[in-house]
Amino acid sequence: MQIQIDTFSSARVLVVGDIMLDRYIWGEVERISPEAPVPVVKTGETSEIMGGAGNVAANLAGLGCQVTLVGLLGDDETGRRLSWLAEDMGITTQLMASEGRPTTTKTRIMAQKQQLFRLDSEVVAPLSKIDEAQLVATCEAAMAKTDALILSDYGKGMMQTEGFCQQLIRMAEASGVSVFVDPKGSDWDRYHGATCITPNTSELELVLGHRLDQGETAVADQVEETRTTYGLSHLLLTRGADGMCLKGEAEAALFIPTEAREVFDVSGAGDTVIATLAASVAAGIPFGAAARLANAAAGIVVGKLGTRPVTIGELKQIESDKKRPDFIKTCDRATAAHKVAQWQENGDEVIFTNGCFDLLHPGHVDILYKARNLGDRLVVGLNSDASVRRLKGERRPILKEEDRGAILSALSSVDLVVIFDEDTPIELIRAVRPDILVKGADYKPHEVVGKEVVESYGGRVALVPLIEGHSTTGIEQRILNQS
């Protein structure tokens, strides 16, 4: 199903739950401490993003929804920082300071592209009567302008107060608002009557009290048993590498295979699933199609390092990719920059070269093969038709840009093709920031466009030898002479 850019713009989603700040301290490990057998981290950049229910809201904002976030913070600098982050993303907030409860903060120490350890600052405690009354009143006021309610339970006490969740579910039901729950713990009675719960396998096993029996029939039976026990309209089970299982009241179980994608970090995938599912249903998309979109969105975020939300642009690109042949590797500049950044985060060395590639010949194939062998991924910048005409004359190109892109995509040495309209690839190079810039040995190093840009951030230029006697102009001339 093709997604339009404004599909979710009318969806109004209220998120209620445990909000926290995810802080990442990035560094490098170069030695072991002489004081104890632990790594010494030389720290660098620090980044902060919203976590917990805040990450659910961030995903909704990335999809273009109208989002309201309700929860408790501490009366501290971290809480004020969270409020600013939400405001910066266009999220409407109703965040209340709770006496004696600091803002939950998770600080992760990252080095060599992995998490070394985590520091948690939190107080896990039930809601006070005052806090509960304020939260209920706030949600009641927001319900009239809401299409979907998400209860994001991270086990910090707020959602586990007896009766609180049930008040919100009954309130939503009376207003015709769908309720989606990301559960925690084994007591699901507090979620009874929700529209949909989205547990992972371990969360469902905790409720069942035993390991999940395998096989589609057995999984479907256990999902249906749980759905009926807690009076749910739907239950969406996320199964990691095994995909998803969706079961509704009147439908057979729908098994959705996982999106084939490189998995780098599963942090926040559950937040992305429930956000995309709720946004889709709020926008009028049927549950089955909504679950498939949620599955695609999860496939995007697991390829990112750390907890990062999905965006409507990324989801649109995935849906668009499904409609074209598998071998086509062309994409726009923004998508290429995102893909390259992901590859580099995963430790891949990215090579870039460019050209018109009009009538692909053995010389082209050879230089692309040699370029690819210099690293892990090869991105090819391809001059557009208009660019080729300016450079080569009105008789060129012989093949239009879509055809040239398709032919390049079919080569195993090529990982990505990006069409650019300028006369030179300098802006494209600035956007994708490759590690290695490759041209043929007929160039001198100082003649290579983009050399200064690549070297400015630590990249390098490589010149590869050419096969003599091959050129598109020569092929064109021979064809003309024989006609």
Secondary structure by P-SEA (a helix, b strand, c coil): ccccccccccbbbbbbcbbbbbbbbbbbbccccccccbbbbbccbbbbbbcaaaaaaaaaaaaccbbbbbbcccccaaaaaaaaaaaaaccccccccccccccbbbbbbbccccccbbbbbbccccccaaaaaaaaaaaaaacccccbbbbbbcccccccccaaaaaaaaaaaaabbbbbbbcccccccccccccbbbbcaaaaaaaacccccccaaaaaaaaaaaaaaacccbbbbbbccccbbbbcccccbbbbcccccccccccaaaaaaaaaaaaaaaacccaaaaaaaaaaaaaaaaaccccccccaaaaaaaaaaaacccccccccaaaaaaaaaaaaaabbbbbbbbcccccccaaaaaaaaaaaacccbbbbbbbcaaaaaaccccccccccaaaaaaaaaacccccbbbbbccccaaaaaaaacccbbbbccccccccccccccccccccbbbbbbbbccccaaaaaaaaaaac
